[in-house]
């Protein structure tokens, strides 16, 4: 606007669509980091679930302690970088003050928003580790409790059929 002075302490929204695109990309990059780590580990995928808490991948094996914490740190790092690039560079849809406390605060809040569930899951998995079928059943039970839609791979269907005697039609109705 002509004649208006922008203060260095104010926040201005330049592009409303840009902020929506930023939010979608930020969450997508954080979730893709989980997928990339799983692919690098060459895990057998039983299935995946889409629900109100995001996308969850069901794998066969119990990860090691190093992998559990790596699955927290790498997506948190990706989230922090995405927040910094999306809010404090020239491509930002917002004009924010460039102060160290504001930048650090935004990055920390962004990391906590995307990684709190991962941190809690990692703490839970290190304190109360579950192996094998119990781990799979617990994950499926938690996903069903959150109204997540679970999709099983052909390998996942055959594994559940062999281990528990489930048929494809009644596999998840039991839960």
N, CA and C atoms as a LAMMPS dump frame, in Angstrom:
ITEM: TIMESTEP
0
ITEM: NUMBER OF ATOMS
525
ITEM: BOX BOUNDS ff ff ff
-5.0000000000000000e+02 5.0000000000000000e+02
-5.0000000000000000e+02 5.0000000000000000e+02
-5.0000000000000000e+02 5.0000000000000000e+02
ITEM: ATOMS id mol type element x y z
1 1 1 N 0.84 -1.171 0
2 1 2 C 0 0 0
3 1 3 C 0.882 1.231 0
4 2 1 N 0.51 2.204 -0.759
5 2 2 C 1.295 3.428 -0.864
6 2 3 C 1.137 4.257 0.401
7 3 1 N 2.244 4.749 0.887
8 3 2 C 2.218 5.634 2.038
9 3 3 C 2.25 4.931 3.379
10 4 1 N 2.197 3.609 3.426
11 4 2 C 2.259 2.913 4.709
12 4 3 C 3.7 2.551 5.014
13 5 1 N 4.039 2.645 6.264
14 5 2 C 5.385 2.319 6.714
15 5 3 C 5.328 0.978 7.42
16 6 1 N 6.185 0.058 7.001
17 6 2 C 6.214 -1.264 7.622
18 6 3 C 7.213 -1.239 8.769
19 7 1 N 6.752 -1.527 9.94
20 7 2 C 7.611 -1.546 11.118
21 7 3 C 8.425 -2.827 11.133
22 8 1 N 9.612 -2.734 11.71
23 8 2 C 10.446 -3.934 11.793
24 8 3 C 9.965 -4.89 12.874
25 9 1 N 8.963 -4.488 13.638
26 9 2 C 8.438 -5.333 14.71
27 9 3 C 7.082 -5.939 14.365
28 10 1 N 6.609 -5.771 13.164
29 10 2 C 5.278 -6.248 12.815
30 10 3 C 5.351 -7.451 11.879
31 11 1 N 4.23 -8.13 11.794
32 11 2 C 4.088 -9.295 10.922
33 11 3 C 3.104 -8.919 9.817
34 12 1 N 3.476 -9.21 8.581
35 12 2 C 2.608 -8.899 7.445
36 12 3 C 2.441 -10.144 6.589
37 13 1 N 1.204 -10.428 6.238
38 13 2 C 0.894 -11.544 5.35
39 13 3 C 0.893 -11.033 3.916
40 14 1 N 1.827 -11.531 3.124
41 14 2 C 1.942 -11.104 1.731
42 14 3 C 1.106 -11.952 0.788
43 15 1 N 1.008 -13.249 1.082
44 15 2 C 0.385 -14.176 0.143
45 15 3 C -0.395 -15.236 0.924
46 16 1 N -1.721 -15.104 1.037
47 16 2 C -2.505 -16.092 1.799
48 16 3 C -2.416 -17.504 1.22
49 17 1 N -2.399 -17.621 -0.093
50 17 2 C -2.278 -18.949 -0.703
51 17 3 C -0.888 -19.514 -0.43
52 18 1 N 0.106 -18.646 -0.423
53 18 2 C 1.475 -19.077 -0.137
54 18 3 C 1.622 -19.672 1.248
55 19 1 N 0.896 -19.141 2.224
56 19 2 C 0.99 -19.689 3.587
57 19 3 C 0.353 -21.072 3.643
58 20 1 N -0.715 -21.284 2.886
59 20 2 C -1.342 -22.611 2.835
60 20 3 C -0.404 -23.604 2.156
61 21 1 N 0.213 -23.185 1.061
62 21 2 C 1.179 -24.049 0.367
63 21 3 C 2.35 -24.369 1.289
64 22 1 N 2.834 -23.366 2.021
65 22 2 C 3.925 -23.597 2.968
66 22 3 C 3.536 -24.632 4.016
67 23 1 N 2.35 -24.502 4.605
68 23 2 C 1.921 -25.444 5.643
69 23 3 C 1.827 -26.87 5.101
70 24 1 N 1.271 -27.018 3.903
71 24 2 C 1.151 -28.351 3.305
72 24 3 C 2.531 -28.939 3.02
73 25 1 N 3.424 -28.14 2.436
74 25 2 C 4.771 -28.634 2.13
75 25 3 C 5.559 -28.947 3.398
76 26 1 N 5.397 -28.135 4.413
77 26 2 C 6.097 -28.348 5.68
78 26 3 C 5.722 -29.7 6.284
79 27 1 N 4.433 -29.992 6.368
80 27 2 C 3.981 -31.277 6.91
81 27 3 C 4.404 -32.417 5.984
82 28 1 N 4.291 -32.222 4.675
83 28 2 C 4.656 -33.272 3.718
84 28 3 C 6.142 -33.608 3.809
85 29 1 N 7.004 -32.605 3.894
86 29 2 C 8.444 -32.871 4.013
87 29 3 C 8.756 -33.622 5.297
88 30 1 N 8.108 -33.244 6.381
89 30 2 C 8.343 -33.925 7.653
90 30 3 C 7.915 -35.391 7.58
91 31 1 N 6.756 -35.657 6.99
92 31 2 C 6.273 -37.036 6.871
93 31 3 C 7.107 -37.835 5.872
94 32 1 N 7.554 -37.193 4.808
95 32 2 C 8.383 -37.888 3.814
96 32 3 C 9.729 -38.297 4.396
97 33 1 N 10.212 -37.566 5.387
98 33 2 C 11.462 -37.956 6.046
99 33 3 C 11.293 -39.311 6.733
100 34 1 N 10.128 -39.561 7.336
101 34 2 C 9.85 -40.874 7.935
102 34 3 C 9.856 -41.965 6.871
103 35 1 N 9.197 -41.694 5.772
104 35 2 C 9.128 -42.667 4.687
105 35 3 C 10.512 -42.962 4.126
106 36 1 N 11.326 -41.942 3.951
107 36 2 C 12.678 -42.124 3.437
108 36 3 C 13.518 -42.976 4.38
109 37 1 N 13.396 -42.747 5.679
110 37 2 C 14.139 -43.568 6.641
111 37 3 C 13.705 -45.025 6.576
112 38 1 N 12.4 -45.258 6.418
113 38 2 C 11.928 -46.634 6.318
114 38 3 C 12.45 -47.296 5.05
115 39 1 N 12.458 -46.558 3.957
116 39 2 C 12.961 -47.119 2.704
117 39 3 C 14.456 -47.4 2.779
118 40 1 N 15.201 -46.559 3.463
119 40 2 C 16.639 -46.787 3.616
120 40 3 C 16.94 -48.01 4.48
121 41 1 N 16.016 -48.348 5.395
122 41 2 C 16.196 -49.53 6.246
123 41 3 C 15.75 -50.811 5.549
124 42 1 N 15.115 -50.701 4.406
125 42 2 C 14.605 -51.851 3.639
126 42 3 C 13.638 -52.689 4.476
127 43 1 N 12.736 -52.017 5.174
128 43 2 C 11.74 -52.702 5.995
129 43 3 C 10.649 -53.316 5.128
130 44 1 N 10.111 -54.424 5.594
131 44 2 C 8.955 -55.033 4.932
132 44 3 C 7.715 -54.273 5.38
133 45 1 N 7.005 -53.714 4.445
134 45 2 C 5.838 -52.897 4.742
135 45 3 C 4.599 -53.78 4.82
136 46 1 N 3.957 -53.792 6
137 46 2 C 2.703 -54.522 6.165
138 46 3 C 1.527 -53.698 5.661
139 47 1 N 1.612 -52.404 5.85
140 47 2 C 0.535 -51.527 5.421
141 47 3 C 0.787 -50.11 5.886
142 48 1 N -0.204 -49.263 5.662
143 48 2 C -0.119 -47.887 6.118
144 48 3 C -1.51 -47.459 6.523
145 49 1 N -1.572 -46.395 7.299
146 49 2 C -2.851 -45.88 7.767
147 49 3 C -2.869 -44.369 7.609
148 50 1 N -4.028 -43.869 7.235
149 50 2 C -4.228 -42.431 7.117
150 50 3 C -5.336 -42.066 8.091
151 51 1 N -5.024 -41.156 8.987
152 51 2 C -5.993 -40.765 9.99
153 51 3 C -5.801 -39.339 10.446
154 52 1 N -6.495 -38.967 11.507
155 52 2 C -6.398 -37.592 11.993
156 52 3 C -5.017 -37.241 12.541
157 53 1 N -4.221 -38.225 12.877
158 53 2 C -2.881 -37.969 13.398
159 53 3 C -1.814 -38.066 12.322
160 54 1 N -2.208 -38.189 11.079
161 54 2 C -1.242 -38.243 9.989
162 54 3 C -1.17 -39.62 9.36
163 55 1 N -0.044 -39.888 8.736
164 55 2 C 0.188 -41.159 8.055
165 55 3 C 1.085 -42.02 8.931
166 56 1 N 0.684 -43.267 9.142
167 56 2 C 1.457 -44.211 9.936
168 56 3 C 1.824 -45.393 9.058
169 57 1 N 3.069 -45.823 9.143
170 57 2 C 3.539 -46.973 8.385
171 57 3 C 3.646 -48.177 9.315
172 58 1 N 3.122 -49.311 8.867
173 58 2 C 3.194 -50.551 9.64
174 58 3 C 4.314 -51.41 9.068
175 59 1 N 5.329 -51.664 9.874
176 59 2 C 6.447 -52.491 9.429
177 59 3 C 6.526 -53.741 10.286
178 60 1 N 7.266 -54.71 9.788
179 60 2 C 7.317 -56.009 10.435
180 60 3 C 8.276 -56.055 11.615
181 61 1 N 9.435 -55.441 11.497
182 61 2 C 10.48 -55.642 12.496
183 61 3 C 10.524 -54.53 13.53
184 62 1 N 10.986 -54.895 14.718
185 62 2 C 11.239 -53.949 15.798
186 62 3 C 12.504 -53.17 15.466
187 63 1 N 12.442 -51.845 15.413
188 63 2 C 13.657 -51.075 15.121
189 63 3 C 14.586 -51.025 16.334
190 64 1 N 15.864 -50.825 16.068
191 64 2 C 16.834 -50.7 17.154
192 64 3 C 16.66 -49.346 17.832
193 65 1 N 17.309 -49.189 18.982
194 65 2 C 17.23 -47.938 19.726
195 65 3 C 17.764 -46.774 18.89
196 66 1 N 18.839 -47.016 18.154
197 66 2 C 19.407 -45.983 17.287
198 66 3 C 18.403 -45.555 16.223
199 67 1 N 17.728 -46.509 15.604
200 67 2 C 16.749 -46.202 14.552
201 67 3 C 15.535 -45.484 15.136
202 68 1 N 15.116 -45.868 16.341
203 68 2 C 13.977 -45.202 16.979
204 68 3 C 14.257 -43.714 17.139
205 69 1 N 15.445 -43.381 17.654
206 69 2 C 15.773 -41.967 17.871
207 69 3 C 16.141 -41.261 16.57
208 70 1 N 16.685 -41.981 15.618
209 70 2 C 16.952 -41.386 14.307
210 70 3 C 15.638 -41.013 13.626
211 71 1 N 14.608 -41.811 13.861
212 71 2 C 13.282 -41.553 13.311
213 71 3 C 12.626 -40.336 13.966
214 72 1 N 13.165 -39.871 15.074
215 72 2 C 12.71 -38.633 15.702
216 72 3 C 13.542 -37.453 15.203
217 73 1 N 14.861 -37.629 15.189
218 73 2 C 15.763 -36.507 14.919
219 73 3 C 15.761 -36.05 13.459
220 74 1 N 15.775 -36.987 12.52
221 74 2 C 15.833 -36.6 11.103
222 74 3 C 14.575 -35.828 10.678
223 75 1 N 13.352 -36.316 10.959
224 75 2 C 12.174 -35.515 10.598
225 75 3 C 12.11 -34.175 11.344
226 76 1 N 12.595 -34.127 12.589
227 76 2 C 12.618 -32.855 13.314
228 76 3 C 13.568 -31.872 12.639
229 77 1 N 14.716 -32.361 12.194
230 77 2 C 15.678 -31.524 11.485
231 77 3 C 15.084 -31.014 10.174
232 78 1 N 14.432 -31.9 9.435
233 78 2 C 13.781 -31.513 8.175
234 78 3 C 12.689 -30.479 8.447
235 79 1 N 11.927 -30.676 9.509
236 79 2 C 10.876 -29.731 9.867
237 79 3 C 11.458 -28.362 10.208
238 80 1 N 12.538 -28.341 10.971
239 80 2 C 13.171 -27.074 11.327
240 80 3 C 13.692 -26.325 10.116
241 81 1 N 14.308 -27.045 9.198
242 81 2 C 14.806 -26.409 7.969
243 81 3 C 13.641 -25.875 7.135
244 82 1 N 12.566 -26.652 7.032
245 82 2 C 11.404 -26.207 6.253
246 82 3 C 10.779 -24.958 6.867
247 83 1 N 10.697 -24.905 8.191
248 83 2 C 10.138 -23.72 8.853
249 83 3 C 11.03 -22.508 8.604
250 84 1 N 12.33 -22.69 8.728
251 84 2 C 13.231 -21.557 8.505
252 84 3 C 13.136 -21.047 7.063
253 85 1 N 13.205 -21.957 6.112
254 85 2 C 13.136 -21.545 4.702
255 85 3 C 11.77 -20.938 4.385
256 86 1 N 10.72 -21.532 4.925
257 86 2 C 9.373 -21.058 4.616
258 86 3 C 8.981 -19.759 5.281
259 87 1 N 9.632 -19.407 6.399
260 87 2 C 9.235 -18.196 7.113
261 87 3 C 10.272 -17.079 7.124
262 88 1 N 11.539 -17.406 6.921
263 88 2 C 12.571 -16.387 7.113
264 88 3 C 13.479 -16.17 5.909
265 89 1 N 13.101 -16.644 4.752
266 89 2 C 13.873 -16.367 3.543
267 89 3 C 13.033 -15.495 2.614
268 90 1 N 13.578 -15.184 1.473
269 90 2 C 12.87 -14.29 0.548
270 90 3 C 11.633 -14.921 -0.075
271 91 1 N 11.502 -16.234 -0.021
272 91 2 C 10.314 -16.879 -0.594
273 91 3 C 9.156 -16.954 0.397
274 92 1 N 9.336 -16.417 1.583
275 92 2 C 8.326 -16.487 2.628
276 92 3 C 7.062 -15.722 2.245
277 93 1 N 5.887 -16.315 2.521
278 93 2 C 4.635 -15.591 2.273
279 93 3 C 4.322 -14.584 3.38
280 94 1 N 5.152 -14.552 4.411
281 94 2 C 4.996 -13.626 5.535
282 94 3 C 6.234 -12.751 5.647
283 95 1 N 6.048 -11.575 6.197
284 95 2 C 7.199 -10.769 6.587
285 95 3 C 7.248 -10.823 8.105
286 96 1 N 8.278 -11.455 8.621
287 96 2 C 8.471 -11.583 10.063
288 96 3 C 9.732 -10.831 10.459
289 97 1 N 9.767 -10.316 11.687
290 97 2 C 10.992 -9.667 12.154
291 97 3 C 12.136 -10.685 12.23
292 98 1 N 13.31 -10.275 11.793
293 98 2 C 14.478 -11.161 11.823
294 98 3 C 15.257 -10.942 13.114
295 99 1 N 14.725 -11.476 14.162
296 99 2 C 15.374 -11.441 15.466
297 99 3 C 15.637 -12.886 15.869
298 100 1 N 16.744 -13.091 16.548
299 100 2 C 17.158 -14.445 16.912
300 100 3 C 16.095 -15.164 17.735
301 101 1 N 15.505 -14.49 18.709
302 101 2 C 14.493 -15.139 19.548
303 101 3 C 13.239 -15.497 18.751
304 102 1 N 12.853 -14.647 17.832
305 102 2 C 11.67 -14.943 17.014
306 102 3 C 11.954 -16.112 16.085
307 103 1 N 13.115 -16.112 15.446
308 103 2 C 13.473 -17.216 14.551
309 103 3 C 13.568 -18.527 15.323
310 104 1 N 14.285 -18.502 16.454
311 104 2 C 14.432 -19.724 17.257
312 104 3 C 13.082 -20.194 17.785
313 105 1 N 12.251 -19.261 18.227
314 105 2 C 10.93 -19.631 18.736
315 105 3 C 10.06 -20.272 17.674
316 106 1 N 10.042 -19.684 16.482
317 106 2 C 9.242 -20.256 15.385
318 106 3 C 9.74 -21.642 15.002
319 107 1 N 11.054 -21.803 14.942
320 107 2 C 11.616 -23.105 14.57
321 107 3 C 11.313 -24.143 15.641
322 108 1 N 11.469 -23.782 16.911
323 108 2 C 11.194 -24.731 17.998
324 108 3 C 9.719 -25.114 18.022
325 109 1 N 8.832 -24.137 17.875
326 109 2 C 7.396 -24.448 17.849
327 109 3 C 7.063 -25.336 16.653
328 110 1 N 7.654 -25.046 15.498
329 110 2 C 7.421 -25.878 14.314
330 110 3 C 7.89 -27.305 14.509
331 111 1 N 9.064 -27.453 15.103
332 111 2 C 9.583 -28.801 15.372
333 111 3 C 8.687 -29.526 16.358
334 112 1 N 8.25 -28.839 17.405
335 112 2 C 7.376 -29.481 18.391
336 112 3 C 6.029 -29.871 17.791
337 113 1 N 5.498 -29.053 16.898
338 113 2 C 4.216 -29.395 16.269
339 113 3 C 4.306 -30.663 15.429
340 114 1 N 5.418 -30.846 14.739
341 114 2 C 5.534 -32.019 13.872
342 114 3 C 6.164 -33.213 14.558
343 115 1 N 6.868 -33.02 15.666
344 115 2 C 7.652 -34.116 16.238
345 115 3 C 7.239 -34.553 17.634
346 116 1 N 6.262 -33.912 18.245
347 116 2 C 5.869 -34.305 19.599
348 116 3 C 5.381 -35.749 19.636
349 117 1 N 4.578 -36.14 18.672
350 117 2 C 4.116 -37.532 18.621
351 117 3 C 5.261 -38.508 18.442
352 118 1 N 6.241 -38.139 17.617
353 118 2 C 7.412 -38.996 17.421
354 118 3 C 8.225 -39.119 18.707
355 119 1 N 8.382 -38.009 19.421
356 119 2 C 9.136 -38.026 20.679
357 119 3 C 8.433 -38.909 21.701
358 120 1 N 7.12 -38.739 21.834
359 120 2 C 6.372 -39.561 22.793
360 120 3 C 6.409 -41.039 22.409
361 121 1 N 6.306 -41.332 21.12
362 121 2 C 6.389 -42.732 20.669
363 121 3 C 7.762 -43.324 20.943
364 122 1 N 8.809 -42.537 20.735
365 122 2 C 10.166 -43.027 20.99
366 122 3 C 10.377 -43.296 22.474
367 123 1 N 9.89 -42.408 23.315
368 123 2 C 10.009 -42.631 24.764
369 123 3 C 9.226 -43.876 25.164
370 124 1 N 8.023 -44.023 24.62
371 124 2 C 7.198 -45.195 24.926
372 124 3 C 7.885 -46.483 24.463
373 125 1 N 8.447 -46.461 23.246
374 125 2 C 9.105 -47.653 22.703
375 125 3 C 10.375 -48.012 23.46
376 126 1 N 11.08 -47.033 24
377 126 2 C 12.293 -47.353 24.762
378 126 3 C 11.962 -47.812 26.174
379 127 1 N 10.891 -47.31 26.755
380 127 2 C 10.52 -47.725 28.111
381 127 3 C 9.743 -49.037 28.129
382 128 1 N 8.877 -49.236 27.154
383 128 2 C 8.035 -50.431 27.097
384 128 3 C 8.144 -51.071 25.717
385 129 1 N 9.265 -51.698 25.411
386 129 2 C 9.428 -52.257 24.061
387 129 3 C 8.534 -53.478 23.844
388 130 1 N 7.973 -53.555 22.651
389 130 2 C 7.175 -54.705 22.241
390 130 3 C 7.804 -55.29 20.988
391 131 1 N 7.706 -56.605 20.849
392 131 2 C 8.312 -57.269 19.705
393 131 3 C 7.266 -58.073 18.956
394 132 1 N 7.556 -58.306 17.716
395 132 2 C 6.785 -59.235 16.892
396 132 3 C 5.327 -58.88 16.743
397 133 1 N 4.498 -59.898 16.933
398 133 2 C 3.068 -59.765 16.688
399 133 3 C 2.4 -58.792 17.65
400 134 1 N 2.888 -58.732 18.882
401 134 2 C 2.281 -57.84 19.869
402 134 3 C 2.426 -56.386 19.425
403 135 1 N 3.581 -56.057 18.881
404 135 2 C 3.816 -54.691 18.388
405 135 3 C 2.855 -54.355 17.241
406 136 1 N 2.667 -55.29 16.332
407 136 2 C 1.769 -55.069 15.196
408 136 3 C 0.328 -54.922 15.679
409 137 1 N -0.1 -55.792 16.579
410 137 2 C -1.468 -55.723 17.095
411 137 3 C -1.714 -54.43 17.862
412 138 1 N -0.729 -53.988 18.654
413 138 2 C -0.878 -52.728 19.387
414 138 3 C -1.022 -51.559 18.418
415 139 1 N -0.197 -51.538 17.379
416 139 2 C -0.257 -50.443 16.412
417 139 3 C -1.603 -50.425 15.698
418 140 1 N -2.084 -51.581 15.28
419 140 2 C -3.383 -51.651 14.601
420 140 3 C -4.498 -51.224 15.545
421 141 1 N -4.422 -51.654 16.8
422 141 2 C -5.439 -51.275 17.786
423 141 3 C -5.452 -49.756 18.006
424 142 1 N -4.28 -49.14 18.139
425 142 2 C -4.21 -47.686 18.319
426 142 3 C -4.729 -46.947 17.088
427 143 1 N -4.429 -47.47 15.916
428 143 2 C -4.92 -46.828 14.692
429 143 3 C -6.439 -46.92 14.59
430 144 1 N -6.991 -48.053 14.95
431 144 2 C -8.45 -48.207 14.913
432 144 3 C -9.118 -47.294 15.937
433 145 1 N -8.462 -47.068 17.081
434 145 2 C -9.025 -46.195 18.109
435 145 3 C -9.081 -44.739 17.654
436 146 1 N -8.203 -44.347 16.738
437 146 2 C -8.199 -42.965 16.238
438 146 3 C -8.969 -42.83 14.926
439 147 1 N -9.724 -43.824 14.544
440 147 2 C -10.536 -43.823 13.337
441 147 3 C -9.692 -43.689 12.077
442 148 1 N -8.476 -44.205 12.132
443 148 2 C -7.61 -44.171 10.95
444 148 3 C -8.073 -45.228 9.954
445 149 1 N -7.895 -44.948 8.71
446 149 2 C -8.204 -45.897 7.635
447 149 3 C -6.934 -46.681 7.34
448 150 1 N -6.978 -47.998 7.536
449 150 2 C -5.796 -48.847 7.404
450 150 3 C -5.839 -49.564 6.058
451 151 1 N -4.722 -49.504 5.35
452 151 2 C -4.563 -50.19 4.07
453 151 3 C -3.425 -51.189 4.217
454 152 1 N -3.717 -52.453 3.985
455 152 2 C -2.698 -53.489 4.095
456 152 3 C -2.155 -53.837 2.714
457 153 1 N -0.863 -54.096 2.667
458 153 2 C -0.234 -54.555 1.429
459 153 3 C -0.55 -56.036 1.249
460 154 1 N -0.338 -56.598 0.071
461 154 2 C -0.519 -58.047 -0.091
462 154 3 C 0.352 -58.838 0.89
463 155 1 N 1.57 -58.364 1.139
464 155 2 C 2.422 -59.023 2.128
465 155 3 C 1.798 -58.934 3.519
466 156 1 N 1.235 -57.774 3.865
467 156 2 C 0.597 -57.6 5.165
468 156 3 C -0.605 -58.508 5.342
469 157 1 N -1.421 -58.64 4.296
470 157 2 C -2.577 -59.542 4.362
471 157 3 C -2.143 -60.99 4.546
472 158 1 N -1.125 -61.415 3.797
473 158 2 C -0.667 -62.802 3.937
474 158 3 C -0.013 -63.03 5.293
475 159 1 N 0.708 -62.046 5.811
476 159 2 C 1.343 -62.185 7.124
477 159 3 C 0.285 -62.318 8.218
478 160 1 N -0.726 -61.438 8.206
479 160 2 C -1.781 -61.518 9.218
480 160 3 C -2.596 -62.795 9.066
481 161 1 N -2.769 -63.261 7.839
482 161 2 C -3.48 -64.514 7.613
483 161 3 C -2.695 -65.697 8.176
484 162 1 N -1.386 -65.715 7.948
485 162 2 C -0.555 -66.812 8.447
486 162 3 C -0.393 -66.773 9.96
487 163 1 N -0.186 -65.594 10.528
488 163 2 C 0.09 -65.481 11.96
489 163 3 C -1.156 -65.612 12.815
490 164 1 N -2.284 -65.036 12.351
491 164 2 C -3.472 -64.961 13.188
492 164 3 C -4.681 -65.678 12.599
493 165 1 N -4.561 -66.196 11.391
494 165 2 C -5.67 -66.894 10.768
495 165 3 C -6.763 -65.972 10.257
496 166 1 N -6.47 -64.696 10.074
497 166 2 C -7.454 -63.744 9.569
498 166 3 C -7.634 -63.924 8.076
499 167 1 N -8.86 -63.734 7.634
500 167 2 C -9.135 -63.65 6.205
501 167 3 C -9.212 -62.177 5.844
502 168 1 N -9.077 -61.85 4.579
503 168 2 C -8.993 -60.443 4.178
504 168 3 C -10.237 -59.64 4.559
505 169 1 N -11.408 -60.236 4.519
506 169 2 C -12.632 -59.491 4.809
507 169 3 C -12.789 -59.181 6.294
508 170 1 N -12.373 -60.115 7.143
509 170 2 C -12.578 -59.898 8.575
510 170 3 C -11.301 -59.522 9.316
511 171 1 N -10.265 -59.17 8.604
512 171 2 C -8.986 -58.877 9.243
513 171 3 C -9.107 -57.758 10.255
514 172 1 N -9.643 -56.629 9.856
515 172 2 C -9.677 -55.479 10.749
516 172 3 C -10.999 -55.322 11.485
517 173 1 N -12.016 -56.089 11.137
518 173 2 C -13.287 -55.995 11.849
519 173 3 C -13.18 -56.534 13.264
520 174 1 N -12.209 -57.398 13.509
521 174 2 C -12.019 -57.969 14.835
522 174 3 C -11.605 -56.901 15.83
523 175 1 N -10.844 -55.938 15.343
524 175 2 C -10.385 -54.882 16.239
525 175 3 C -11.485 -53.895 16.489
